[in-house]
Amino acid sequence: MQFKDKVVWITGASSGIGEHLAYAFAGQGAHLILSSRNERELERVKGNCPDGAKILVLPMDVADFDSIPGKARQAFGWFGAVHILVNNAGISQRSAVKDTQFEVDKKIMEVNFLGAVALSKAVLPAMLRQGGGQVVVISSVMGKLGTPRRSAYAASKHALHGYFDCLRAELHDEGIKVSIICPGYVHTNVTINALTADGSPNNKMAEATRNGLAPEVFAEKALRAIAREKEEALIGGKEILGVYIKRFFPGLFSRIARGMKVS
């Protein structure tokens, strides 16, 4: 019960990875703040959590930057603290660079990167006053490499690593821990909801995603990494090998990436 009575704020909590992180944290006795744009789905997730779990449903759009300070005040006002912030809200992509409208690139960066930055900056002052806390960032294997039809998505995830590595170095001695979790393929609706070149949803699940880790398995692995305050954790299947090929054999990885037919 590593997280018993800890207040955990999860964005993107209405489905997929965020939903199953909520169940995993609630199962360990955490008090939850659940956020996403979809209040109805947040209420469903709340209802699926163990009886007696203390849960605040706090709808928000992480790309509505002006609203975030007020949401942070509501979150801290609920239990007087936020011990763990999980920046999970995000959207994926399925479109080639040459075809993608700039507004799509912008939207992906706003949701995946700037939303996490804005919320973390809103939470940090109170975390520092309470004596510390943990910022968890759900990145991706794509935060470590790049493949076709993922340009803005990969860029947003790479940006998370750069920004939150700096944050970790700056505030380590003030009690702020930063954990970056990099999922590989997880069986969620991420590819169904991914944006295409004109911003419309992809509306189909990729085979690799269909065959990915069950989200509840991913959530349990992620909680173990968070409990150990790991700075970075790669969680997935054989696709994780791509990170090491990219690191140690970049030319080989480039040849592999050029030949990929990504759905």
Number of C-alpha atoms within 10 A of each C-alpha: 10 14 20 13 16 19 25 24 29 25 27 25 30 26 21 19 25 25 26 22 25 28 21 23 25 26 16 17 19 24 23 27 26 27 26 23 17 16 16 13 16 24 17 13 20 25 12 13 20 14 10 8 18 17 21 19 19 21 21 19 18 28 21 12 16 10 14 21 15 10 20 20 14 14 23 18 11 13 15 13 18 27 22 24 24 23 26 27 27 23 18 22 26 24 24 15 15 8 11 20 15 13 12 19 20 12 17 27 22 20 21 28 27 19 24 27 18 19 21 22 14 17 23 20 11 18 23 14 11 14 11 21 22 22 28 27 24 23 30 25 24 21 22 19 21 21 17 17 22 20 20 25 26 26 20 27 25 20 18 23 20 11 12 21 16 12 16 19 12 11 15 12 10 14 15 21 21 26 25 26 26 22 24 23 26 23 22 18 17 23 23 17 18 23 25 20 21 13 19 11 16 20 14 13 17 18 13 16 19 15 12 19 20 18 20 18 15 22 23 16 18 26 18 13 19 25 13 11 17 16 16 18 21 19 23 21 14 9 15 17 13 20 19 14 16 18 13 10 12 15 12 11 20 15 10 14 17 10 11 11 9 14 15
